[in-house]
Amino acid sequence: MGILLCCFQIPEYNDESLNVPRIRAFTYPITNNFSPKEISTVADEEDVCPTCFYEYIDENPKIVLQCGHIFHLACIYEWMERSEVCPFCSKTMLFLEGEEITQQVE
C-alpha cells in the first residue's frame, strides 16, 4: 500500500481551496443584572463550597464575596494567588464585612 501512495500525487489543501468559512471571535460585554439574592447555585443550596465540594465547617468557614458567591475562606485565598476575580462571574473580588455577611448568608 505504501508503494501505491508514492505513485499518486496528493493534492495540497489550504483554507481558500477548501472554501471553509473563517471563524470569527465574538466578544460580549459582561453584564450582571442580578442581585446577590437572585444568584442561586446548586452549591449554595447544598451548603458546600463550589470549588472543593466540601461542607462549610467552623474549622474552614465560608466567606461571601460582594457578588454573592460563597466559598471556603481557604479555597478563595488559594484562588486569589492566581486571580483577582470571582471564579464564577469574573467580577473583581470584594468581600462583605460585619452585618452584611449575616444578611447575605441568611
N, C-alpha and C positions, 0 to 999 in steps of 0.2 A: 504494500500500500504506500510505503514511503517513496518508492521509485515512481509511482504514478503521480504523486503530488509534485515531484520535481519536473515533470513534463508539462504541467499546466501552469499558466501564469495566473497568479491570484491577484485580482484587482485590488487596488488600494482604495480605501474609503476615507472620506473626510466628511465633516459636518455638512458642507454645501452639497456634496454629491448624494447624501442620504436624504436631503430635504427635511431634516429634523428641526422642528421649531426650537428656538433657543428658549431656555427657561429664564424668566426674569425674577429677580428677587423683589418681593414686595415688603414694605415695612408699614406697619400700622402704629398709630400713636397708642400708647398705653393709657387708658383712662380707667378710673375707678369710680363708678357712680354708686357704690355700695357703702353703707355704713358698717362699722365693725360688728354691729348686732346682726346684720343680714348675712355676714360671712359664716358659713357653716361647712365644716368638712367632716368626713367620717371620723377622723382622728379626734376632733373636738367632741363629737358625740360620744365616743368611746372613752374619753378622758385618757388618751395615750398621746405621747409625743409623735408627731408625724415623721420625724427623721429617724428615730430608733425604734418606734413602736412599743416602747415600754411605758407602763403606767407612771403617773406622777406620784412621787412619794416625798416625805419630808427630807430625806437624805439627798434627793435630786429634785428640787422644786421646779414648778413651771414659772415661766415669765411670759408676759403679754407684750407683744410689740404694738406700737400705735396703730398699725394696720389691722389689728385684731387677731392676728395669728398667735398661737400659743405653742411654746416649745419648752423642753427642759433647759434650765439655765446652762448646764454643761454642754448640751448639744449646740445651743446658739452661740456660746463662746467659741466652740471649736469652728463653727461655720464662719464666725467673724474674722478668724485668722485668714480665711480665703476670700471673703467678700463683705461688702458693706450694705448689701441689700437683702431683703427678706427672701428666703428660698422659695416661697410660694408665689408672691405677687411682684417681686423685684422692686419694691419701694425701698427707699433708704430706711434703714432700721432706726427707729426711735422707740424708746422704752417708756411705758407708763409708770408713774410713781404713785405711791401712797394710796389715797382713796380711789383714784382712777382704776387701779388694778382690781380692787374688790368689786367695783361696779361693772367692769368689763367681764370678769370671770363668772359672775353670778348669772 
